[in-house]
Amino acid sequence: MVDKIKQQYGLFNTNESSIKKEAGVTGIGGIFFKSKDPKALKTWYATHLDIPVDDYGWSFWWKDAKGNDAMTQWAPFEAGTRYFEPSDKEFMLNFRVHNLKQLLTELAAQGVKIIGDPETFDYGTFAWILDPEGNKIELWEPIDAAFQEK
């Protein structure tokens, strides 16, 4: 039954070509959305759903297919944030990727709109693209170890 549900909804895709690909998406890195009052909203989620929020939202920890620690971020942003621009949407998805540099080269060759230049931090490198409907997508080649306590 579980396998049928996974297939129906495309969960845990084990398509051989996606596994062997040199560069691409490996998972969801974050779900970001605009909020009228992020602090109050985080408090609501902590109170009613027992979500352990911090200043940034909530970091979901999980294991990737190879057993490595991995993190996905849930985060409400101020309603007036400019971080989602040039998109005018109320949300932005962040996808975890492997080999970001090569992926950007492939996307550019395919005519995908790339926004700005990649930025590197101690927790990974980021780049941004727009999908055909104007949704800003953040691509993140993570360094998950940077989030763990030492």
C-alpha positions as CSV (number, residue, x, y, z in Angstrom):
1,M,0.0,0.0,0.0
2,V,2.8,2.5,0.9
3,D,4.6,1.8,-2.3
4,K,1.4,2.4,-4.3
5,I,0.9,5.7,-2.6
6,K,4.6,6.7,-3.2
7,Q,4.2,5.9,-6.9
8,Q,0.8,7.7,-7.2
9,Y,2.2,10.9,-5.8
10,G,5.7,10.6,-7.2
11,L,7.3,10.2,-3.8
12,F,10.8,8.8,-3.5
13,N,11.4,8.8,-7.2
14,T,13.9,6.1,-8.0
15,N,14.2,6.9,-11.7
16,E,17.6,5.6,-12.8
17,S,18.3,8.6,-14.9
18,S,17.7,11.1,-12.1
19,I,20.0,9.1,-9.8
20,K,22.8,9.1,-12.3
21,K,22.5,12.7,-13.4
22,E,25.6,14.8,-12.7
23,A,23.6,17.9,-11.5
24,G,20.1,18.4,-10.3
25,V,17.6,18.7,-7.5
26,T,18.0,16.3,-4.6
27,G,15.2,17.5,-2.3
28,I,13.3,20.4,-0.9
29,G,15.6,22.8,0.9
30,G,13.0,25.2,2.2
31,I,9.5,26.5,2.1
32,F,9.4,30.3,2.4
33,F,6.2,32.4,2.5
34,K,5.1,35.9,3.3
35,S,3.3,36.7,6.5
36,K,1.7,39.7,8.0
37,D,3.3,39.0,11.4
38,P,6.0,36.2,11.2
39,K,6.7,36.4,14.9
40,A,3.1,35.8,15.9
41,L,2.7,33.1,13.3
42,K,5.7,31.2,14.5
43,T,4.3,31.5,18.1
44,W,1.0,30.1,16.8
45,Y,2.7,27.1,15.2
46,A,4.8,26.5,18.3
47,T,1.7,26.7,20.6
48,H,-0.8,24.7,18.6
49,L,1.4,22.3,16.6
50,D,4.3,22.0,19.0
51,I,6.8,23.1,16.3
52,P,10.1,24.2,17.8
53,V,10.6,27.5,16.0
54,D,13.5,29.9,16.3
55,D,14.2,33.3,14.7
56,Y,14.3,31.7,11.3
57,G,11.4,29.3,11.5
58,W,11.9,25.6,11.8
59,S,14.8,23.4,10.6
60,F,13.6,19.9,9.7
61,W,16.4,17.3,10.1
62,W,16.3,14.1,8.1
63,K,18.6,11.6,6.4
64,D,19.3,11.6,2.7
65,A,19.4,8.4,0.6
66,K,23.0,7.8,1.6
67,G,22.3,8.3,5.3
68,N,23.8,11.8,5.6
69,D,22.2,14.4,7.8
70,A,20.1,16.9,5.8
71,M,18.0,19.9,6.6
72,T,15.0,21.6,5.2
73,Q,13.9,25.0,6.4
74,W,10.3,26.2,7.0
75,A,10.2,30.0,7.3
76,P,7.7,32.8,7.3
77,F,9.0,36.1,6.0
78,E,7.8,39.7,6.5
79,A,5.0,40.5,4.1
80,G,7.0,43.3,2.6
81,T,10.2,41.3,2.0
82,R,12.0,42.0,-1.2
83,Y,13.8,38.6,-1.1
84,F,11.3,36.9,-3.3
85,E,11.7,39.6,-6.1
86,P,11.4,39.8,-9.0
87,S,8.5,37.4,-8.3
88,D,5.3,38.9,-6.9
89,K,4.2,35.6,-5.4
90,E,3.6,35.0,-1.7
91,F,6.0,32.1,-1.5
92,M,9.3,30.9,-2.7
93,L,10.6,27.3,-2.8
94,N,14.2,26.4,-2.1
95,F,15.5,23.2,-3.7
96,R,18.5,21.3,-2.5
97,V,20.8,20.6,-5.5
98,H,23.9,18.7,-6.4
99,N,26.6,20.4,-8.5
100,L,25.0,23.8,-8.7
101,K,27.6,25.3,-11.1
102,Q,26.9,22.6,-13.7
103,L,23.1,22.8,-13.1
104,L,23.2,26.6,-13.8
105,T,25.1,26.0,-17.0
106,E,22.5,23.5,-18.1
107,L,19.6,25.7,-17.2
108,A,21.1,28.7,-19.0
109,A,21.6,26.6,-22.1
110,Q,17.9,25.6,-21.9
111,G,16.8,29.3,-21.7
112,V,15.8,29.3,-18.1
113,K,15.9,32.8,-16.5
114,I,18.7,33.0,-14.0
115,I,18.5,35.9,-11.5
116,G,21.7,37.5,-10.3
117,D,24.9,35.7,-9.4
118,P,25.4,32.7,-7.1
119,E,26.2,33.6,-3.5
120,T,28.3,31.4,-1.2
121,F,28.1,31.2,2.6
122,D,29.5,28.8,5.2
123,Y,26.3,26.7,4.9
124,G,26.3,26.4,1.1
125,T,25.9,28.2,-2.3
126,F,22.7,29.7,-3.6
127,A,21.4,30.7,-7.0
128,W,18.0,31.8,-8.2
129,I,15.8,31.2,-11.3
130,L,12.3,31.9,-12.4
131,D,9.9,29.3,-13.6
132,P,7.6,30.0,-16.6
133,E,4.9,31.4,-14.2
134,G,7.2,33.9,-12.5
135,N,7.8,31.9,-9.3
136,K,11.3,32.6,-7.9
137,I,13.1,29.3,-7.1
138,E,16.1,29.3,-4.9
139,L,18.7,26.6,-5.7
140,W,20.9,25.6,-2.7
141,E,24.0,23.4,-2.8
142,P,24.1,22.8,1.0
143,I,26.7,22.2,3.6
144,D,24.4,20.7,6.2
145,A,27.2,20.2,8.7
146,A,27.4,24.0,9.2
147,F,24.0,23.9,11.0
148,Q,24.9,21.3,13.5
149,E,26.3,22.1,17.0
150,K,30.0,21.5,17.3
